[in-house]
Amino acid sequence: MAAKNRQASGTPATALLSKEGVEFTVHTYDHDPSAASYGQEAADAMGVEPDRVFKTLVADVDGDLVVAVVPVSGALDLKALATAVGGKKAAMADPAAVTRTTGYVLGGVSPLGQRKPLPTVVDETAQLFDTMFCSAGKRGMEIELAPGDLVRLTDAVVAEIGRQG
């Protein structure tokens, strides 16, 4: 069962939310390193429909890193991501560059509190929910917050960038 906690739990993402006075809930669960999909694992562990749990992916769009936040129930449409930020071509970013730039390990990248804030695009389906879930910056830790707060704090573009997987 997921533990709930309204206090900051020691990640740059939760520290940012606390500093900004944003209402959020931290959910933790025992992460299984052999899980095939960290996002699906989070949804299952928390008992939340996968459409409300979002994964944070980093892509290279025309030589610049861009964050994409899409439901774990689907996949990222790289062409749509490139279009959303005015680019031509997108590919998944080099994992070492992601860790170096964001300060987070893969499987625990949060769109919030990154070492170097990156342009961010949030899939439009996030707006269907009062609250959504995204990584708190550690494997086995998710943040539940209002989609509008995530968009505001990351200065994100909202666009159709997800597709059913």
C-alpha positions in Angstrom: 0.0 0.0 0.0 1.2 3.5 -0.8 2.2 5.7 2.1 0.8 9.2 1.9 2.6 12.2 3.2 2.1 15.9 2.7 5.6 16.9 3.8 8.6 17.3 1.6 10.5 14.0 1.4 13.9 15.3 0.5 14.0 15.5 -3.3 14.6 18.7 -5.3 11.0 18.2 -6.7 9.3 18.1 -3.3 11.5 20.9 -2.1 10.4 23.1 -5.0 6.7 22.3 -4.4 7.1 23.1 -0.7 8.9 26.4 -1.4 6.2 27.4 -3.9 3.4 26.5 -1.5 1.8 24.0 -3.8 -0.5 21.4 -2.4 0.8 17.9 -3.1 0.9 14.4 -1.7 3.9 12.1 -1.8 3.1 8.4 -2.4 5.8 5.8 -1.8 6.0 2.1 -2.7 8.6 -0.6 -2.7 10.3 -0.3 -6.1 11.2 -3.6 -7.9 14.4 -3.1 -9.9 13.3 -5.8 -12.3 10.0 -4.1 -13.2 9.6 -3.9 -16.9 7.9 -0.5 -16.7 8.5 1.8 -13.8 5.4 3.8 -14.6 3.1 0.8 -14.8 4.7 -0.5 -11.6 3.9 2.9 -9.9 0.3 2.8 -11.1 -0.2 -0.8 -9.9 1.5 -0.2 -6.5 -0.6 2.9 -5.8 -3.9 1.3 -7.2 -4.3 4.3 -9.6 -5.5 4.0 -13.2 -2.5 4.3 -15.5 -4.0 7.2 -17.4 -3.5 9.4 -14.3 0.2 8.4 -13.8 2.6 10.2 -16.0 6.1 9.3 -17.0 8.8 11.9 -17.5 10.9 11.3 -20.7 13.7 13.4 -22.1 14.2 13.8 -25.8 16.7 15.5 -28.0 14.8 17.9 -30.3 17.1 19.4 -33.0 20.1 19.2 -30.6 18.3 20.5 -27.4 16.9 18.5 -24.6 13.2 18.7 -24.0 11.1 17.0 -21.3 7.9 15.2 -22.2 5.3 14.2 -19.6 3.0 11.5 -20.9 0.7 8.9 -19.4 2.3 5.6 -18.5 -0.5 3.8 -20.3 0.8 5.1 -23.7 3.9 6.2 -25.5 5.5 9.4 -26.6 4.9 10.6 -30.1 8.3 12.1 -30.9 7.1 13.9 -34.0 4.3 15.6 -32.0 6.8 16.6 -29.3 9.1 18.2 -31.9 6.2 20.1 -33.4 5.0 21.3 -29.9 8.4 23.0 -29.3 8.8 24.3 -32.9 11.4 21.7 -33.8 11.8 19.4 -36.8 13.2 16.1 -35.4 13.1 14.4 -32.1 14.8 11.3 -30.7 15.1 9.9 -27.2 18.0 11.6 -25.4 21.2 9.9 -24.4 20.7 8.4 -20.9 24.0 9.9 -19.5 23.0 13.4 -20.8 19.6 13.0 -19.1 21.1 12.1 -15.7 23.8 14.8 -16.0 21.3 17.5 -17.0 18.4 16.7 -14.8 20.2 15.5 -11.7 17.9 12.5 -11.5 18.5 8.8 -12.3 16.5 7.1 -15.1 13.2 5.7 -13.8 13.2 8.5 -11.3 13.3 11.7 -13.4 10.9 14.3 -12.2 9.7 17.2 -14.4 10.2 19.3 -11.3 13.3 20.5 -9.6 15.7 19.6 -12.3 19.4 20.6 -12.0 19.0 22.6 -15.3 15.3 23.4 -16.1 14.5 22.2 -19.6 11.6 23.1 -21.9 8.7 20.9 -20.9 5.6 19.6 -22.8 2.8 18.0 -20.8 0.3 15.7 -22.7 -3.1 17.4 -22.9 -4.8 14.4 -21.2 -3.3 15.5 -17.8 -6.0 18.2 -17.9 -8.7 15.5 -17.7 -7.9 15.0 -14.0 -8.2 17.0 -10.8 -4.9 15.5 -9.8 -2.2 13.6 -11.7 0.9 11.7 -10.6 4.5 12.1 -11.7 7.9 11.1 -10.3 9.0 12.8 -7.2 12.6 12.3 -8.2 13.3 8.8 -6.9 12.3 5.4 -8.0 9.4 4.3 -5.7 8.2 7.8 -5.0 5.5 9.7 -6.8 3.9 13.2 -6.4 0.2 13.7 -6.7 -0.6 17.3 -7.7 -2.9 19.4 -9.8 -2.0 19.4 -13.5 -2.1 23.2 -13.6 0.5 23.4 -10.9 2.9 21.2 -12.8 2.3 23.2 -16.0 2.9 26.5 -14.2 6.0 25.4 -12.3 7.7 23.9 -15.4 6.4 26.7 -17.7 5.2 23.8 -19.8 3.4 23.8 -23.2 0.3 21.5 -23.1 -0.1 19.5 -26.3 -1.2 16.2 -27.7 2.2 14.3 -27.5 1.1 10.9 -26.2 -0.3 8.0 -28.1 -1.8 4.8 -27.0 0.9 2.2 -26.6 
